[in-house]
Amino acid sequence: MAPINPTPRSTRRGRPPVTTGSQECSRCHRKANKLRVYWPGDQLCHSCFYTAMRTHGICPNCGHDGVLPGRCKHTDPRPVCLTCAGIPSDFTCRTCGHEGEIYRRGECARCALRDDLCRILLHHPADPTAMETLLEVLCAVDRPESILTWKRNIQVLQLLGGITSGAVPLTHDGLTAAGPGRHVEHLRSMLQHHGLLPFRDEHLAQFEVWLAAKLDAIVSAEVRGPVEQFATWHHLHRLRGESKPGQGTDGPKRSAKQEITETIKLNRPGNPGGS
């Protein structure tokens, strides 16, 4: 059962609210050129509308259990249901029946997201079970609007397409091979949070990628041999042993990188102390 005294979610995210214009929001009293909705005795800016449509509970007037976007009167700040506030609009999702903000074609953001992801992840997937699980994870986020925005990026669509086809394995190594980018790390973070990927030491993972690139850049086999032995057995082995869940190795990693770089310089042909 929903709480009798609901608390709306925080909406302090994204761009700062507009504070200039001729229209005044009746709740936060900020000014704007255009408000989001004009309800009976109430006119709301985008931020206050967002908060109102995410306030759920039991209406103190009629006992309705659902969205409580309205106010009885200015002297009574308790949120009430659509009917008691005299709001004529229909805010019931045609797919799931949930009351709230309608995002697209009569559907809430969560149902719209599910429609979009089904077309991406369930279109001839290489691993249907894994894709169904990934779909549920992405649809279960607190703010589905954030995933709707995230997946508009062409890089995100390519990444999801690669995962669906099996070209990008749903593993840490698979995501790393897909290339750098915030879109990759955002997906990795979500997968770790929901248990689809094990948590890992990101500093250690970055060090391993750096070390592989550093060793590949050494042309001389005579130089690479001792450097690789020093870097792998002295530093990498130690960093892996010290790595603990929830603990980073950023400091030791920086020190190891500096020592390995100096070792490469010392062993470089032409250096008085090198080969």
C-alpha positions as CSV (number, residue, x, y, z in Angstrom):
1,M,0.0,0.0,0.0
2,A,1.3,3.5,-0.8
3,P,2.1,5.9,2.0
4,I,-0.6,8.2,3.3
5,N,1.8,11.1,3.5
6,P,3.9,10.7,0.3
7,T,7.1,12.5,-0.3
8,P,7.8,13.4,-4.0
9,R,11.1,12.5,-5.5
10,S,13.8,15.2,-5.8
11,T,13.8,16.9,-9.2
12,R,17.0,18.9,-8.8
13,R,18.8,17.4,-11.8
14,G,19.6,18.6,-15.3
15,R,19.5,22.2,-16.4
16,P,18.8,24.9,-13.9
17,P,15.2,26.2,-14.0
18,V,14.2,29.3,-16.0
19,T,13.7,32.2,-13.7
20,T,12.7,34.9,-16.3
21,G,9.4,35.4,-18.2
22,S,5.9,36.6,-17.7
23,Q,4.3,33.3,-16.4
24,E,4.6,32.4,-12.8
25,C,4.4,28.9,-11.4
26,S,1.8,28.7,-8.6
27,R,3.9,26.3,-6.6
28,C,7.5,27.4,-6.8
29,H,6.7,31.0,-7.9
30,R,9.5,31.0,-10.5
31,K,8.9,32.9,-13.7
32,A,9.0,31.3,-17.2
33,N,8.0,32.2,-20.7
34,K,5.7,29.2,-20.8
35,L,4.5,26.9,-18.1
36,R,4.0,23.1,-18.4
37,V,0.3,22.8,-17.5
38,Y,-2.6,25.0,-16.6
39,W,-4.9,23.2,-14.1
40,P,-7.9,24.6,-12.3
41,G,-6.5,27.1,-9.8
42,D,-3.0,25.8,-10.4
43,Q,-0.4,26.4,-13.1
44,L,2.9,24.5,-13.0
45,C,6.4,24.9,-14.5
46,H,8.1,21.8,-15.9
47,S,10.0,21.1,-12.6
48,C,6.8,21.2,-10.4
49,F,4.8,19.2,-13.0
50,Y,7.6,16.6,-12.9
51,T,7.3,16.4,-9.1
52,A,3.5,16.4,-9.1
53,M,3.3,13.5,-11.5
54,R,5.7,11.4,-9.4
55,T,3.8,11.9,-6.1
56,H,1.9,8.8,-5.3
57,G,-0.1,7.7,-2.3
58,I,-3.6,7.7,-0.8
59,C,-5.8,10.8,-1.4
60,P,-6.7,12.3,1.9
61,N,-10.1,13.3,0.5
62,C,-11.5,10.2,-1.3
63,G,-9.0,7.4,-0.5
64,H,-7.9,6.9,-4.1
65,D,-4.6,5.0,-4.3
66,G,-2.6,6.5,-7.1
67,V,-1.0,9.6,-8.4
68,L,-1.6,12.8,-6.3
69,P,-0.6,15.7,-8.4
70,G,-3.2,18.3,-7.3
71,R,-3.9,20.5,-4.3
72,C,-7.2,20.9,-2.5
73,K,-6.6,24.6,-2.0
74,H,-3.7,27.0,-1.4
75,T,-4.2,26.8,2.4
76,D,-4.0,23.0,2.4
77,P,-0.8,21.8,0.8
78,R,-1.6,18.1,1.0
79,P,-1.5,16.4,-2.4
80,V,-4.8,15.0,-3.8
81,C,-5.8,12.9,-6.7
82,L,-6.8,14.1,-10.2
83,T,-10.5,13.9,-9.5
84,C,-10.4,15.8,-6.2
85,A,-8.2,18.5,-7.8
86,G,-10.6,18.8,-10.7
87,I,-7.9,18.0,-13.3
88,P,-9.7,16.7,-16.4
89,S,-6.7,15.1,-18.2
90,D,-6.2,11.3,-18.4
91,F,-2.8,10.3,-17.0
92,T,-3.3,6.5,-17.0
93,C,-0.8,4.5,-19.1
94,R,-2.8,2.5,-21.8
95,T,-0.3,-0.3,-21.4
96,C,0.4,-0.9,-17.8
97,G,-2.5,1.1,-16.2
98,H,0.0,3.1,-14.0
99,E,-1.0,6.7,-13.2
100,G,1.6,9.3,-13.9
101,E,3.1,11.4,-16.6
102,I,2.3,10.2,-20.2
103,Y,5.5,10.1,-22.2
104,R,4.4,9.0,-25.7
105,R,1.3,7.8,-27.5
106,G,-0.7,7.2,-24.3
107,E,2.2,5.3,-22.6
108,C,4.3,6.1,-19.6
109,A,8.1,6.5,-20.0
110,R,8.7,2.9,-18.6
111,C,6.4,1.3,-21.2
112,A,7.8,3.5,-24.0
113,L,11.3,2.4,-23.0
114,R,10.3,-1.3,-23.0
115,D,8.8,-0.9,-26.5
116,D,12.1,0.7,-27.8
117,L,14.4,-1.8,-26.1
118,C,12.3,-4.8,-27.3
119,R,13.0,-3.7,-30.9
120,I,16.7,-3.4,-30.2
121,L,17.5,-6.3,-27.9
122,L,15.0,-8.9,-28.9
123,H,15.5,-8.7,-32.7
124,H,17.1,-12.0,-33.4
125,P,19.4,-12.0,-30.4
126,A,22.4,-14.3,-30.2
127,D,21.5,-15.0,-26.5
128,P,17.7,-14.4,-25.9
129,T,17.9,-15.1,-22.2
130,A,20.7,-12.6,-21.6
131,M,18.9,-10.0,-23.7
132,E,15.7,-10.5,-21.8
133,T,17.6,-10.0,-18.5
134,L,19.3,-6.9,-19.8
135,L,16.0,-5.5,-21.0
136,E,14.5,-6.0,-17.5
137,V,17.5,-4.3,-15.9
138,L,17.3,-1.3,-18.1
139,C,13.5,-1.0,-17.7
140,A,13.8,-1.2,-13.9
141,V,15.9,1.9,-13.4
142,D,14.4,4.6,-11.1
143,R,14.2,7.2,-14.0
144,P,13.4,5.5,-17.3
145,E,13.5,8.9,-19.0
146,S,17.3,8.8,-18.4
147,I,17.6,5.6,-20.4
148,L,15.4,6.9,-23.2
149,T,17.7,9.9,-23.5
150,W,20.9,7.8,-23.2
151,K,19.9,5.4,-26.0
152,R,19.4,8.2,-28.5
153,N,23.1,8.4,-28.8
154,I,24.3,6.6,-32.0
155,Q,27.2,5.1,-30.0
156,V,24.8,3.6,-27.5
157,L,22.7,2.1,-30.3
158,Q,25.7,0.6,-31.9
159,L,26.8,-0.8,-28.5
160,L,23.4,-2.4,-27.8
161,G,23.3,-3.7,-31.3
162,G,26.7,-5.4,-30.9
163,I,25.6,-6.9,-27.6
164,T,22.4,-8.2,-29.2
165,S,24.2,-9.8,-32.2
166,G,26.9,-11.3,-29.9
167,A,29.7,-9.2,-31.5
168,V,30.2,-7.6,-28.1
169,P,30.3,-10.2,-25.4
170,L,28.4,-9.2,-22.3
171,T,31.6,-9.4,-20.2
172,H,34.1,-6.9,-18.8
173,D,36.5,-7.8,-21.5
174,G,33.8,-7.5,-24.2
175,L,32.8,-4.0,-23.1
176,T,36.5,-2.9,-22.9
177,A,37.1,-4.2,-26.4
178,A,34.1,-2.2,-27.6
179,G,36.2,0.9,-27.0
180,P,36.3,3.8,-24.6
181,G,33.5,6.1,-23.8
182,R,31.1,7.2,-21.1
183,H,28.3,5.2,-22.8
184,V,30.3,2.0,-22.2
185,E,31.1,2.8,-18.6
186,H,27.5,3.8,-17.9
187,L,26.3,0.4,-19.1
188,R,29.1,-1.4,-17.2
189,S,28.1,0.4,-14.0
190,M,24.4,-0.6,-14.4
191,L,25.3,-4.2,-15.2
192,Q,27.5,-4.4,-12.1
193,H,24.9,-2.8,-9.9
194,H,22.3,-5.3,-11.0
195,G,24.6,-8.3,-10.7
196,L,24.9,-9.1,-14.4
197,L,28.7,-8.4,-14.2
198,P,30.9,-8.9,-11.2
199,F,32.3,-5.8,-9.5
200,R,35.9,-5.1,-10.5
201,D,38.7,-2.7,-9.6
202,E,38.4,-0.1,-12.3
203,H,41.8,1.4,-11.6
204,L,43.4,-2.0,-11.9
205,A,41.5,-2.7,-15.2
206,Q,42.7,0.7,-16.6
207,F,46.3,-0.1,-15.5
208,E,46.1,-3.5,-17.3
209,V,45.0,-1.8,-20.6
210,W,47.7,0.9,-20.2
211,L,50.4,-1.8,-19.6
212,A,49.4,-3.8,-22.6
213,A,49.6,-0.7,-24.9
214,K,52.9,0.3,-23.3
215,L,54.5,-3.1,-23.9
216,D,53.1,-3.3,-27.5
217,A,54.8,0.0,-28.3
218,I,58.3,-1.5,-27.5
219,V,59.8,-2.6,-30.8
220,S,63.0,-4.2,-29.4
221,A,62.6,-7.7,-28.0
222,E,65.7,-7.2,-25.9
223,V,64.1,-4.2,-24.2
224,R,60.6,-5.6,-23.9
225,G,61.7,-8.8,-22.2
226,P,63.1,-7.3,-19.0
227,V,60.5,-4.5,-18.9
228,E,57.6,-7.0,-19.3
229,Q,59.1,-9.2,-16.6
230,F,59.5,-6.3,-14.2
231,A,56.1,-4.8,-14.9
232,T,54.2,-8.1,-14.8
233,W,55.8,-9.9,-11.9
234,H,56.7,-6.9,-9.7
235,H,53.8,-4.5,-10.3
236,L,50.9,-6.2,-11.9
237,H,51.1,-9.3,-9.6
238,R,51.3,-7.0,-6.6
239,L,48.4,-4.8,-7.6
240,R,46.2,-7.8,-8.3
241,G,47.0,-9.2,-4.9
242,E,46.2,-5.9,-3.1
243,S,43.0,-5.3,-5.0
244,K,39.9,-5.7,-2.8
245,P,36.2,-5.4,-3.6
246,G,35.1,-1.8,-3.1
247,Q,38.7,-0.5,-2.7
248,G,40.6,1.3,-5.5
249,T,44.3,1.1,-6.3
250,D,44.7,4.5,-7.9
251,G,47.7,5.5,-5.8
252,P,49.7,2.4,-6.3
253,K,48.7,2.3,-10.0
254,R,50.2,5.8,-10.6
255,S,53.4,4.8,-8.8
256,A,53.7,1.6,-10.9
257,K,53.2,3.5,-14.1
258,Q,55.9,6.0,-13.3
259,E,58.4,3.2,-12.4
260,I,57.6,1.2,-15.5
261,T,58.0,4.3,-17.7
262,E,61.4,5.0,-16.2
263,T,62.4,1.4,-16.7
264,I,61.6,1.6,-20.4
265,K,63.7,4.8,-20.7
266,L,66.6,3.2,-18.9
267,N,66.5,0.1,-21.1
268,R,66.0,2.0,-24.4
269,P,68.9,1.5,-27.0
270,G,71.2,4.4,-27.0
271,N,70.7,5.1,-23.3
272,P,74.1,4.9,-21.4
273,G,72.5,2.4,-18.9
274,G,70.4,0.6,-21.5
275,S,70.8,-2.2,-24.0
